[in-house]
C-alpha cells in the first residue's frame, strides 16, 4: 500500500486519544486516507483499549508504521494506585510537565462510577474543598480527560476476578469542568459515542459550581446529566462557600438550571450537591429555603457529609442533623439522599482530591478566579 504523502507531512504528533470521530475523520481524510479509518481506529482506542498502533491488526502495516511517525496514544503516568477498605480505588496520575491529578473508581452493587478530573487544581476557591487550597495550574487536554477513563478501563479489566465495569462517568474530580469547556465537550462526546465507550447521556454527569454562560451553552450542545454544586440557600452564605456566586448569584443560577431542563429532549432532573457544614447551612430554616429555591425544577438533592481536612475551618454536621434535614426535604416533596462516604481512608472522598498543583491561580490565571472576575 502507498501511504499518502500528506500523512507524513504532519509536523507535530497528534494524540488520537482525545479526538472525536469527526476529528479523526478530518485527520485521515486531510491526509488522503479513507474516512472509515476513523471508526476503525476509534474502536481500537476505546473499545479494545489498544496501547500501540501495532495492535490494530485490521489496518495495513504501512499505515500503522506511518501512524507511529505522526500520531501517539499517550496517557498520563500512574504514580499511585491504592484500593480502599470499601473497594474504592484511587489513582494519582502524572501529566506532562510534572503536575498530578486524581481519578477515583467507586464500585457499587449495580454500577461502577468513575470520578475524573478536568483541570489541574481549581481556580474557584471554594472554602470547604481541599482541592481549592492547592491553587490552579492548567486545563486538561481532551486526551488527558479521556485518558483517565482509558487507564481505569484497562486496569479494572486486568484482574480476572474483577468483572466490575465502568457504567457511569462523573466529572466531579479536580477542577471546574465548565472552565475547560471545549476539552470537556470533546471528552463527553467520546464517552457517549457507540464506537468508543458507548455510555448513555444519563450515565455521563458534568458537575459545575455555576459558570452560567457555559452552563447555558452545555444545555444546547449536550444533554448529559447535570450536577450543580449548590451548598447554600442564600447569596450571603454561598458567597463565602462558593465565591463564583459573587458573579453569578443564586437567582441567575436557578434561572440557568430551568433553561437547562427546557433544552433537554427527554425527561430528566438536576442533581443539587449540598455539603453539610455544622452550624453553617444545616438549619431547619435552610431546609425550608432550599425547598423554595428548587420549586419548579425537577431536582434531586444529594446531601454530602463534609470530609474534614487540616485547617478547613469547618466541621461536618452531626448525622442526626443531616438525617433530619433530609426528612424535611422529603416531606416537602423533594427527592433527597445522603451520600455515603467512600474511600475516606485513602483521601478519595468528596472534597479530598488534591494532587500536587503549582499555585498559579493568583499570578497567571486571575481572569478565571471569581475574586478578579471571569471572562
C-alpha positions in Angstrom: 0.0 0.0 0.0 1.2 3.5 -0.8 0.9 5.7 2.3 -0.4 9.2 1.4 2.4 11.8 1.4 0.2 14.3 3.3 0.0 12.0 6.3 3.8 12.1 6.6 3.9 15.9 6.4 2.1 16.5 9.7 4.7 18.5 11.7 3.5 17.6 15.3 2.5 14.2 16.5 -1.2 14.2 17.5 -2.6 12.3 20.4 -5.5 10.4 18.9 -7.0 9.5 22.3 -8.7 12.9 22.6 -10.1 13.1 19.1 -13.9 12.7 18.4 -14.9 10.6 15.5 -15.3 13.8 13.5 -11.8 14.9 14.4 -10.4 11.5 13.3 -12.3 11.7 10.0 -10.7 15.1 9.3 -7.3 13.7 10.4 -7.5 10.8 7.9 -9.3 12.5 5.0 -7.0 15.5 5.0 -4.1 13.0 4.9 -5.5 11.3 1.8 -6.9 8.3 3.7 -10.4 6.9 3.7 -12.8 8.3 6.3 -13.8 4.8 7.5 -10.3 4.6 9.1 -11.6 6.9 11.8 -14.2 4.4 13.0 -11.7 1.6 12.9 -9.1 3.5 15.0 -11.7 4.8 17.4 -12.9 1.2 18.2 -9.3 0.1 18.7 -8.6 3.0 21.0 -11.6 3.0 23.3 -13.3 -0.4 23.0 -10.2 -2.6 22.6 -8.0 -0.2 24.6 -5.1 -0.5 22.2 -1.9 1.0 23.6 0.1 0.6 20.4 -0.6 1.0 16.8 0.8 -2.5 16.1 -2.2 -3.9 17.9 -4.5 -2.5 15.2 -4.4 -5.6 13.0 -7.1 -4.7 10.6 -5.1 -1.7 9.5 -2.3 -2.2 6.9 1.2 -2.4 8.3 2.3 0.5 6.1 -0.4 2.8 7.6 0.5 1.6 11.2 4.1 2.5 10.6 3.1 5.9 9.3 0.8 6.5 12.3 3.8 5.8 14.6 5.5 8.8 13.0 2.7 11.3 13.1 0.4 10.2 16.0 0.5 8.9 19.5 -1.6 7.1 22.1 -0.4 8.9 25.2 -2.0 8.6 28.6 -0.9 10.0 32.0 1.6 8.0 34.0 0.3 6.1 37.0 2.3 7.1 40.1 -0.1 5.9 42.8 -2.7 3.1 42.8 -4.5 2.2 46.0 -7.7 0.5 46.9 -9.7 1.5 50.0 -11.1 -0.9 52.5 -14.5 -0.3 51.0 -13.3 -1.2 47.5 -12.9 2.4 46.2 -9.8 2.7 44.1 -7.8 5.8 43.6 -5.1 6.6 41.0 -2.7 9.6 41.1 -1.7 10.3 37.5 1.3 12.4 36.5 0.9 14.6 33.4 3.5 16.0 31.1 5.2 18.8 32.9 5.0 17.1 36.3 1.6 18.1 37.6 -0.6 15.4 39.1 -4.3 14.7 39.0 -6.5 12.2 40.8 -9.1 9.7 39.5 -11.4 7.6 41.6 -13.4 4.4 40.9 -16.4 3.7 43.1 -17.8 0.2 42.8 -21.4 -0.5 43.8 -23.7 -3.5 43.5 -25.2 -2.5 40.2 -22.8 0.0 38.8 -19.3 1.3 38.8 -18.7 5.1 38.8 -15.5 6.7 37.7 -14.9 10.2 39.1 -12.5 12.1 36.8 -10.7 15.4 36.8 -11.0 18.2 34.3 -8.3 20.6 35.5 -5.0 20.6 37.4 -6.2 22.1 40.6 -9.1 24.5 40.6 -9.5 28.3 40.4 -12.9 28.6 42.0 -11.5 28.8 45.6 -14.5 27.0 47.3 -13.7 27.4 51.0 -14.7 23.8 52.1 -12.7 22.0 49.4 -9.1 20.8 49.8 -8.5 20.8 46.1 -9.1 24.6 46.0 -6.3 25.0 48.6 -3.8 23.7 46.0 -4.5 26.5 43.5 -4.8 26.2 39.8 -2.2 25.3 37.1 -3.9 24.5 33.8 -6.8 22.9 31.9 -6.5 19.2 31.0 -6.5 18.4 27.3 -9.3 16.3 25.9 -6.8 13.4 25.7 -5.9 13.7 29.4 -9.6 13.7 30.3 -10.3 10.7 28.2 -7.1 9.1 29.3 -8.4 8.7 32.8 -11.3 6.5 31.6 -8.9 4.6 29.3 -6.5 3.8 32.1 -9.2 2.8 34.6 -10.9 0.6 31.9 -7.6 -1.3 31.3 -6.6 -1.7 34.9 -10.1 -2.8 36.1 -10.1 -5.3 33.2 -6.7 -6.8 34.1 -8.0 -8.6 37.2 -9.9 -11.6 36.1 -11.7 -11.7 39.5 -12.9 -8.1 39.0 -15.8 -8.0 36.5 -16.9 -4.6 37.6 -17.2 -2.3 34.7 -17.4 1.5 34.4 -21.1 2.2 33.9 -21.0 5.9 34.9 -18.5 8.7 34.4 -18.8 11.8 36.5 -16.7 15.0 36.1 -16.6 15.7 39.8 -12.9 15.3 40.4 -10.3 18.1 40.4 -11.3 21.3 38.6 -14.4 23.1 37.3 -15.4 21.4 34.1 -17.1 24.4 32.5 -14.0 26.5 32.8 -12.4 23.9 30.4 -15.5 23.8 28.2 -14.1 22.8 24.8 -12.0 19.9 26.0 -14.7 18.6 28.3 -17.3 18.7 25.5 -14.9 16.7 23.3 -14.4 14.2 26.1 -18.0 13.6 26.9 -18.8 13.3 23.1 -16.2 10.5 23.0 -17.6 8.8 26.2 -21.1 8.6 24.6 -20.1 7.5 21.1 -21.0 4.0 20.1 -17.6 3.4 18.6 -16.0 4.4 21.9 -17.3 3.8 25.4 -21.0 3.9 24.4 -22.3 5.5 27.6 -25.8 6.9 27.6 -26.3 10.6 28.2 -27.8 9.7 31.6 -24.6 7.9 32.6 -22.3 10.9 32.0 -22.5 13.7 34.5 -21.0 17.2 34.4 -20.7 18.9 37.7 -20.5 22.7 38.0 -20.4 25.3 40.7 -22.4 27.7 38.4 -20.4 29.1 35.5 -23.5 30.3 33.8 -22.6 31.3 30.3 -21.0 27.9 29.8 -23.9 26.2 31.6 -26.3 27.6 29.1 -24.0 26.5 26.3 -23.8 23.0 27.7 -27.6 22.8 27.7 -27.6 23.5 23.9 -24.5 21.4 23.0 -25.2 18.3 25.0 -27.8 16.7 27.1 -25.7 14.9 29.6 -26.8 14.7 33.2 -26.1 17.8 35.3 -25.0 18.2 38.9 -24.9 21.7 40.5 -22.7 22.4 43.5 -25.2 24.4 45.4 -24.2 24.2 49.1 -26.2 27.2 50.4 -29.6 28.8 50.0 -28.7 32.5 50.5 -26.2 34.6 48.5 -24.6 35.7 51.7 -23.6 32.2 52.7 -22.9 30.9 49.2 -20.6 33.9 48.5 -18.3 32.6 51.3 -18.6 29.0 50.4 -18.6 29.2 46.6 -17.1 32.5 45.5 -18.3 32.2 41.9 -21.7 33.1 43.4 -20.5 36.7 43.6 -20.5 36.9 39.9 -23.4 34.5 39.2 -25.8 34.7 42.2 -28.5 32.2 43.1 -31.3 33.9 41.2 -29.3 33.7 37.9 -28.1 30.2 38.7 -31.7 28.9 39.2 -32.8 30.6 36.0 -30.0 28.9 34.1 -30.9 25.5 35.7 -34.5 25.9 34.4 -33.2 26.7 31.0 -31.1 23.6 31.1 -34.1 21.5 31.8 -36.1 23.2 29.0 -33.3 22.4 26.5 -33.4 18.6 27.2 -35.1 16.4 24.7 -36.1 13.8 27.3 -37.4 13.9 30.9 -34.6 14.5 33.3 -33.6 16.1 36.6 -30.7 18.1 38.0 -28.8 16.8 41.0 -28.0 19.5 43.5 -25.0 18.8 45.7 -25.2 20.2 49.2 -22.3 19.7 51.6 -23.4 19.6 55.2 -21.5 22.1 57.4 -22.2 22.2 61.1 -23.9 25.5 62.0 -23.4 27.0 58.6 -26.0 25.7 56.2 -27.8 22.8 58.1 -30.7 24.5 60.0 -34.4 23.8 59.7 -34.7 27.3 58.1 -32.0 26.3 55.5 -34.1 23.2 54.6 -37.2 25.3 54.1 -35.4 27.8 51.9 -33.9 25.0 49.9 -37.3 23.7 49.1 -38.5 27.1 48.0 -35.3 27.7 45.9 -35.8 24.5 43.9 -39.5 24.8 43.4 -40.5 24.0 39.8 -37.1 22.3 39.0 -37.1 18.5 38.6 -34.4 18.0 41.3 -32.6 15.5 43.4 -30.7 16.8 46.4 -27.5 14.9 47.4 -26.6 15.7 50.9 -22.8 15.3 51.4 -21.3 14.9 54.8 -18.3 17.2 55.0 -14.9 15.4 54.8 -12.6 17.3 57.1 -9.1 18.4 56.1 -6.4 20.4 58.1 -7.3 24.0 58.8 -10.5 23.8 56.9 -12.4 25.8 59.5 -15.5 23.7 59.2 -17.0 20.7 60.9 -19.4 18.1 59.5 -23.0 18.4 60.6 -23.8 15.6 63.1 -25.6 12.7 61.4 -28.9 13.2 63.3 -29.0 16.8 61.9 -28.2 15.5 58.3 -31.0 12.9 58.6 -33.5 15.5 59.9 -32.5 17.8 57.1 -33.2 15.0 54.6 -36.6 14.3 56.1 -37.6 17.9 55.9 -36.8 17.9 52.2 -38.6 14.7 51.5 -41.7 15.7 53.4 -41.8 18.7 51.1 -41.8 16.5 48.0 -38.1 16.7 47.1 -36.0 13.6 46.4 -33.1 13.6 48.8 -30.3 11.2 49.6 -27.3 11.2 51.9 -24.1 10.4 50.0 -22.3 7.5 51.5 -18.7 8.5 52.2 -16.4 6.2 50.1 -12.6 6.0 50.1 -12.0 8.3 53.0 -9.1 6.1 54.3 -7.1 6.8 51.1 -8.3 10.5 50.7 -10.5 9.6 47.8 -13.8 11.0 49.3 -15.6 14.1 48.0 -13.5 17.3 48.5 -10.3 15.4 49.4 -8.7 15.2 45.9 -5.6 17.4 45.9 -2.9 16.0 43.7 0.2 18.2 43.6 -0.5 21.5 41.9 1.6 24.6 41.3 -0.3 27.6 42.7 -0.5 29.8 39.7 -4.1 30.9 40.1 -3.2 34.3 41.6 -0.3 35.1 39.3 -1.3 33.8 35.9 -5.0 32.9 35.9 -6.7 35.9 37.6 -9.2 36.2 34.8 -10.6 32.8 35.8 -10.8 33.4 39.6 -14.1 34.9 40.8 -12.2 37.3 43.0 -11.0 39.1 39.9 -13.9 38.5 37.6 -14.3 35.9 34.8 -14.3 36.2 31.1 
